[in-house]
Structures are given as structure tokens and as C-alpha cells.
Amino acid sequence: MGIELGMITIDCADPRGLAAFWTKALGVEVDQDYDGEFLILRPAVGSAPVFAFQRVPEERAGKNRVHMDFGTDDMEKEVERLIGLGATKLDVHEMPGMTWTVLADPVGNEFCVATHQG
């Protein structure tokens, strides 16, 4: 017996507001909305992770300890698209054979975008 990833849930003050950014960023729709307190996004493909947004009373403090990494065929184009949706570019990291951009969503949750590696 083992475990499987069921859902990635992000705590936030305004689940509907944050879901508005992520639905556009991921090209998905809100699948379930529990009175704005908890929202679940429908994955674009069957095996994609399910994202949810949950209202919590406390403010986010410090750097998030878990973050999402996304891959794309055109990192620069995708980073610019996400910035246009409301993300903030925080940094670019490079090491031999790998480059990625660190972004923050509209409420400061960090995530990375890199070019797919073959």
C-alpha cells in the first residue's frame, strides 16, 4: 500500500481571487466552489494535479516551503504571459544545462517555470 498525490491545496485569504489567476495561468476552470471558502480547479488532462484554494484567516508569512515547478517549450514567452496575468518575476537561476525563472502569484506564492528538459 502507498500514497498518491490527490490535490495541491493553497491556503489564501481570497480563494476566488487567487483561482482567477491560476485558472488563466493553467488554462483550466473552477470545477467546484464551496461558497468561496474552498475551490477546486478541474485539471486540463486526466493525470494533471488537481489544485484547490482554501480560505485561511492568517496572512502568509515568509517564503513558502513547498512550491510548484512548471515546464514549457518557451520559457521567456510563458514567463511574460504569466507576468501579464499578475505574476511577479523574482529571480532567474542558472546552472550547467538548466535555467529557471522564479515567479510569485498575485499573493506571493512562489513557483518556477523552466524549459522542458529532453
Phi and psi in degrees as a GROMACS rama.xvg file:
@    title "Ramachandran Plot"
@    xaxis  label "Phi"
@    yaxis  label "Psi"
@TYPE xy
-144.93  -167.818  GLY-2
-118.855  156.598  ILE-3
-127.329  148.401  GLU-4
-68.265  121.931  LEU-5
-98.2419  -42.3916  GLY-6
-165.652  149.135  MET-7
-105.954  115.733  ILE-8
-109.039  130.162  THR-9
-110.12  122.933  ILE-10
-76.014  140.26  ASP-11
-163.123  167.484  CYS-12
-82.5332  -28.0333  ALA-13
-135.38  84.4461  ASP-14
-56.0318  -41.9662  PRO-15
-65.568  -40.506  ARG-16
-64.0724  -44.2484  GLY-17
-70.9748  -36.3185  LEU-18
-62.942  -31.0664  ALA-19
-60.5169  -40.7734  ALA-20
-66.6442  -51.2699  PHE-21
-69.0999  -31.2534  TRP-22
-63.3912  -40.6602  THR-23
-71.7054  -41.0982  LYS-24
-62.4636  -40.7495  ALA-25
-96.973  -8.76616  LEU-26
67.2724  41.2773  GLY-27
-126.372  178.892  VAL-28
-125.046  160.308  GLU-29
-70.563  125.744  VAL-30
-94.4447  -38.924  ASP-31
-140.196  134.925  GLN-32
-130.8  111.912  ASP-33
-96.7149  77.1256  TYR-34
53.5527  33.3012  ASP-35
75.9162  -1.7169  GLY-36
-87.1834  -30.7813  GLU-37
-150.701  122.839  PHE-38
-123.161  142.582  LEU-39
-120.089  130.285  ILE-40
-92.5217  142.926  LEU-41
-81.5365  125.925  ARG-42
-65.2391  150.196  PRO-43
-69.0826  -33.0952  ALA-44
-131.084  158.499  VAL-45
-55.473  -35.1315  GLY-46
-97.5553  1.69746  SER-47
-69.8319  152.504  ALA-48
-62.6402  148.189  PRO-49
-92.2919  130.152  VAL-50
-105.753  142.661  PHE-51
-136.257  156.511  ALA-52
-129.508  127.448  PHE-53
-124.729  129.575  GLN-54
-72.2032  131.36  ARG-55
-131.551  152.071  VAL-56
-78.568  -28.4431  PRO-57
-85.7512  152.893  GLU-58
-74.2167  153.209  GLU-59
-68.9683  135.491  ARG-60
-129.608  124.703  ALA-61
78.0392  -177.052  GLY-62
-76.7118  136.672  LYS-63
-66.4709  141.925  ASN-64
-86.8298  -18.5119  ARG-65
-123.543  136.499  VAL-66
-139.052  166.787  HIS-67
-100.624  142.748  MET-68
-115.851  129.039  ASP-69
-115.98  145.039  PHE-70
-112.237  151.313  GLY-71
-152.871  161.997  THR-72
-82.2192  -20.8768  ASP-73
-136.765  89.0473  ASP-74
-60.6403  -47.1258  MET-75
-59.7676  -45.3988  GLU-76
-63.4681  -42.9799  LYS-77
-69.0783  -39.59  GLU-78
-61.4341  -44.6548  VAL-79
-62.75  -39.1365  GLU-80
-62.4861  -45.4691  ARG-81
-66.1512  -38.0332  LEU-82
-62.5667  -40.6604  ILE-83
-61.7166  -26.3763  GLY-84
-84.204  -12.4744  LEU-85
126.683  -0.55404  GLY-86
-73.6353  160.743  ALA-87
-118.786  131.936  THR-88
-80.1859  124.653  LYS-89
-102.546  -40.136  LEU-90
-168.668  163.705  ASP-91
-125.83  132.88  VAL-92
-118.815  142.016  HIS-93
-135.479  142.617  GLU-94
-145.58  162.579  MET-95
-51.7692  119.714  PRO-96
84.7676  0.414832  GLY-97
-150.191  134.309  MET-98
-135.702  138.368  THR-99
-145.343  154.876  TRP-100
-110.834  132.6  THR-101
-95.4598  126.872  VAL-102
-122.576  165.716  LEU-103
-126.916  139.159  ALA-104
-72.1304  178.42  ASP-105
-58.4508  -18.5002  PRO-106
-109.18  9.39648  VAL-107
100.06  0.446762  GLY-108
-70.8201  124.545  ASN-109
-83.6435  146.199  GLU-110
-151.148  163.119  PHE-111
-121.28  150.218  CYS-112
-127.624  128.258  VAL-113
-134.564  162.107  ALA-114
-76.3694  139.379  THR-115
-53.8782  136.472  HIS-116
-99.9247  131.434  GLN-117
